[in-house]
Amino acid sequence: MSKKIFFAVIVFLTMLFGACAPTPKATIGTPIDKAKVDLIVKNQTSAEEIVEMFGQPMNKVLVGEQEQWMYVYQDVNSKVGFTSIETSGRYQKLDVFIKDGVVVNYLHNDAPLPAMKGSGW
């Protein structure tokens, strides 16, 4: 086998197998434990208890007389193939509404990210 053919085969195999390797996953935030969310009681759980359970929120916004505390977790996995790209993952969000140091309402979402497939070329 000539050196040119050997080199071409090595380059082709490197591209083929190297392109199929998974890319690192991207993660934002800390996972939101559903069991802890279930412990929240409206008009009873304090803001301090929320911080003990979930840590400091990612964001705080003043909405009228209430504070909205936002906790977000997103985990995205991507796999790049030679001719395709696939993305999947999980999205969690917890919005806690606090007035006078007590939780008055909260919303929790936990769902898989929609799987996406596309062409790599």
Residue, then its C-alpha position, 0 to 999 in steps of 0.5 A: m500500500s502506498k504512503k498516500i493511500f495509507f495516509a488517506v485511510i488514516v485521515f478517513l478513519t479519524m474523521l469517521f470515528g472522531a466525529c461520532a464522539p459525544t460532545p461534553k454536556a452543558t449544565i446550568g444550575t443545580p437539580i431541583d429535588k421534587a421531594k423538597v418541592d413537595l415540602i413547600v406549604k403555601n402561607q407557611t414555609s418561610a423564605e429562610e426554609i426555601v434557602e435551606m432547601f434549595g440554596q440562593p435563587m438564580n434570580k430575584v425579581l420584585v413583582g408588585e408586593q411579592e418577590q419572585w425567586m427563580y431556580v433553574y436547572q438545565d442539562v443538555n446532552s449533544k451527540v454529533g455524528f458524521t452527518s447528524i446532530e442529536t440533542s436531548g436533556r432535562y429542564q427544571k424550573l421553580d418559581v417561588f413567590i414570597k411576601d413578608g418572608v413567607v411563601v404565598n405561591y410557587l410553580h414547579n416545572d420538570a420536563p425533558l427537553p424536546a429531542m432535536k435531530g438535525s443534519g450535520w452538513 
